[in-house]
Amino acid sequence: MSGFKNTDGKVILWKMVKGIQDNKAYLGEVDGLIGDGDHGMNMNKGFTVFETRFKDEPFTFTEGLEELGMILLNEIGGSMGPIYGTIFMDMAEAGEDMEEIDLDGLGRMLAAGLEGLSGIVDAKVGDKTLVDTLAPAVESVKKSAEDKDDFKTAMEKMKAAAEKGKDSTKDMVAKFGRSSRLGERSRGVLDAGSVSCFIILSAMADGIMEVM
């Protein structure tokens, strides 16, 4: 099989949920260094609401992303609700007609999420936001599809690209959000959004490999 079945999405979404739940405290600590410290709490709230609401319901990968996105968009506080809500909902829309999601399809879904994000925020790579994690992950999957990598190799490369992007935010000065008011004092700390994005992408990759 060159891809994974959309109908196997529940396993993948549950990995993403657990990734956020397990890192709730860590995300709060990272955010508290230059932000208001509620990133872990808000993300955990949204992902746990999704888990509770849909634990007994069947859903595909794209249906799960759509429902999770709606919850994050409408039911959690902070700036990250609309941001992740948009990413997940645009990913879902791009993949809703796919029965099997191959690397090219996953790349198009991730690219749609990034494009949707660019429609609501002006952040670019280098601005110390989750874009620094998501953009290189998108490019990595696209390149793996072009190079005809097997899925496992592609997912390992995506995780490595996302981690490198996440780590790069430590030496940046924040341009957006509450931390941007700190100027140079925001340097030396990871961006919380880039950390949660890495956790989500890693969990997604692990879930995909589990259902392959």
Solvent accessible surface area in square Angstrom, and as a share of the most:
residue,aa,sasa,rsa
1,M,129,0.57
2,S,83,0.53
3,G,0,0.00
4,F,0,0.00
5,K,105,0.45
6,N,8,0.04
7,T,97,0.56
8,D,50,0.26
9,G,0,0.00
10,K,51,0.22
11,V,59,0.34
12,I,0,0.00
13,L,0,0.00
14,W,73,0.26
15,K,73,0.31
16,M,0,0.00
17,V,2,0.01
18,K,120,0.51
19,G,13,0.13
20,I,0,0.00
21,Q,54,0.24
22,D,96,0.50
23,N,43,0.22
24,K,86,0.36
25,A,74,0.57
26,Y,91,0.35
27,L,0,0.00
28,G,17,0.17
29,E,115,0.52
30,V,8,0.05
31,D,20,0.10
32,G,43,0.41
33,L,121,0.60
34,I,20,0.10
35,G,21,0.20
36,D,80,0.41
37,G,28,0.27
38,D,40,0.21
39,H,10,0.05
40,G,0,0.00
41,M,111,0.50
42,N,15,0.08
43,M,0,0.00
44,N,27,0.14
45,K,100,0.43
46,G,0,0.00
47,F,0,0.00
48,T,44,0.25
49,V,37,0.21
50,F,0,0.00
51,E,57,0.25
52,T,84,0.49
53,R,118,0.43
54,F,33,0.14
55,K,112,0.48
56,D,119,0.62
57,E,85,0.38
58,P,120,0.76
59,F,18,0.07
60,T,28,0.17
61,F,0,0.00
62,T,7,0.04
63,E,89,0.40
64,G,0,0.00
65,L,0,0.00
66,E,63,0.28
67,E,65,0.29
68,L,0,0.00
69,G,0,0.00
70,M,79,0.35
71,I,6,0.03
72,L,0,0.00
73,L,68,0.34
74,N,97,0.50
75,E,68,0.30
76,I,16,0.08
77,G,39,0.38
78,G,53,0.51
79,S,78,0.50
80,M,34,0.15
81,G,0,0.00
82,P,54,0.34
83,I,22,0.11
84,Y,3,0.01
85,G,0,0.00
86,T,24,0.14
87,I,6,0.03
88,F,4,0.02
89,M,42,0.19
90,D,43,0.22
91,M,2,0.01
92,A,3,0.03
93,E,116,0.52
94,A,40,0.31
95,G,0,0.00
96,E,106,0.48
97,D,132,0.68
98,M,30,0.13
99,E,154,0.69
100,E,76,0.34
101,I,0,0.00
102,D,55,0.29
103,L,14,0.07
104,D,73,0.38
105,G,1,0.01
106,L,1,0.00
107,G,2,0.02
108,R,129,0.47
109,M,0,0.00
110,L,2,0.01
111,A,24,0.19
112,A,24,0.19
113,G,0,0.00
114,L,39,0.19
115,E,128,0.57
116,G,14,0.14
117,L,3,0.01
118,S,70,0.45
119,G,66,0.63
120,I,90,0.46
121,V,39,0.22
122,D,108,0.56
123,A,9,0.07
124,K,135,0.57
125,V,97,0.56
126,G,31,0.29
127,D,21,0.11
128,K,4,0.02
129,T,21,0.12
130,L,4,0.02
131,V,10,0.06
132,D,2,0.01
133,T,0,0.00
134,L,3,0.02
135,A,14,0.11
136,P,37,0.23
137,A,0,0.00
138,V,1,0.01
139,E,100,0.45
140,S,19,0.13
141,V,0,0.00
142,K,82,0.35
143,K,122,0.52
144,S,1,0.01
145,A,24,0.19
146,E,135,0.61
147,D,75,0.39
148,K,175,0.74
149,D,31,0.16
150,D,89,0.46
151,F,12,0.05
152,K,120,0.51
153,T,51,0.29
154,A,0,0.00
155,M,1,0.01
156,E,85,0.38
157,K,93,0.39
158,M,0,0.00
159,K,41,0.17
160,A,60,0.46
161,A,23,0.18
162,A,0,0.00
163,E,75,0.34
164,K,157,0.67
165,G,8,0.08
166,K,24,0.10
167,D,69,0.36
168,S,47,0.30
169,T,0,0.00
170,K,100,0.42
171,D,101,0.52
172,M,34,0.15
173,V,33,0.19
174,A,5,0.04
175,K,117,0.50
176,F,78,0.33
177,G,58,0.56
178,R,131,0.48
179,S,15,0.10
180,S,37,0.24
181,R,184,0.67
182,L,49,0.24
183,G,27,0.26
184,E,115,0.51
185,R,178,0.65
186,S,0,0.00
187,R,112,0.41
188,G,39,0.38
189,V,27,0.15
190,L,32,0.16
191,D,21,0.11
192,A,10,0.08
193,G,2,0.02
194,S,0,0.00
195,V,2,0.01
196,S,0,0.00
197,C,4,0.03
198,F,39,0.16
199,I,19,0.10
200,I,4,0.02
201,L,4,0.02
202,S,18,0.12
203,A,11,0.08
204,M,1,0.00
205,A,0,0.00
206,D,60,0.31
207,G,0,0.00
208,I,0,0.00
209,M,57,0.26
210,E,107,0.48
211,V,25,0.15
212,M,76,0.34
